[in-house]
């Protein structure tokens, strides 16, 4: 594998003399950059560092003004002596002090942002009859008659190096001869994966459907009318005044966007629960053509869905599993290469599919670099930030101190997209195998379930009793657009073995 310097080094090619146009007679050069993930820890864009510190200051605003309120109150109380309070007939000063204290406490509780809690979550595990081995995948692909020899050979080669094992799940309808995408089959898959995940979540938490005031469903490709969120409302007979949202076309990163939206909506409508459902419908995303870049998703996407219940009610802290600590979203859509690296299109035979071009690894690396640079000031210990700024100010760029992100988190859940991407991220973030375990195991067992993938990873950590009270969990996702999003959770209690989990065979 090429080292970091080789991946980033551009190759300048002399194209000769321009013969026409505004630059006629001038030498013409082109710069060719080798494909690969950039070393995003060895170069720093200061605008993202600045953005991270602006988030930090905004989040700490209320804690900064609290001492000043206490100081003002103390000055006022200091003017009142015990002699003023002892006479029962003179209650003016005492009433004023009590009223002032009540006002300060009320103002602080009302103005300070409420914490967002993850009460619980659930992931769907399909039935055993939908399990598919890699050899069975190729066998069914051949029998379907939908792929030529070159397409079969390409998918076989990709599956072999994908990191996916022999127990992931696929609906068999995708292999039907002369495959035609139908709304009926796609809706059936959506209903199966979503409703089973929600059923498990409601059974675990004991929350009634009528207690849910906010509903957000995200699915990248399949967006029918009525929407997927409307399907959930209809099935569970949710309340008429529910705040319902359906996020489409936002790829694997949409799950964190849905969490961000739920957090904002809970702030605007406190005292209720927010239900977030993340999924991708394989039936509708399946491609039956010959173009290589559109066959890649077939090899990785698998059935799955996750349902999350959130609240910002302070009383729910005692029953919740996690508290939301930080959420950082990075969007590179203004750049054409980033915008075009993943997109749904039709091939030469007008067959629709998701196209993934060769720029994905490099584009994803730049988005990740921007995201973690912004996240750093919010999560890194002060000692790490001090070392970083010291080298940034007084040393050369080649000697910049690289912060150790392992000091900020006990667990990391990286979108289980492919083995190659996980390998590159482990190398660039200098993560140990222990940090990568949940992501690799999820890719092997369930494949790429898109936006729900990081929840299967968190479920893996819980099923293996790796979560302890106070642990910080970093979920990293990326998707079309191009987007990279991070969310950090803090465990509110040590996790015992859950009763319901996709990782436990006998769970019900």
Helices and strands as residue ranges (DSSP letters): H 4-8, E 10-17, E 27-33, H 46-59, H 61-78, H 82-86, H 92-111, E 117-123, G 128-130, E 131-132, H 134-144, H 149-160, E 168-169, G 172-175, H 183-205, G 209-211, E 212-219, H 228-236, E 243-248, G 251-253, H 254-268, E 273-279, H 282-285, H 292-300, E 305-311, G 314-318, E 322-331, H 336-340, E 342-346, E 352-356, H 360-379, H 382-394, G 397-399, G 405-407, E 411-414, H 419-429, H 433-446, G 450-452, H 453-463, E 472-479, E 483-491
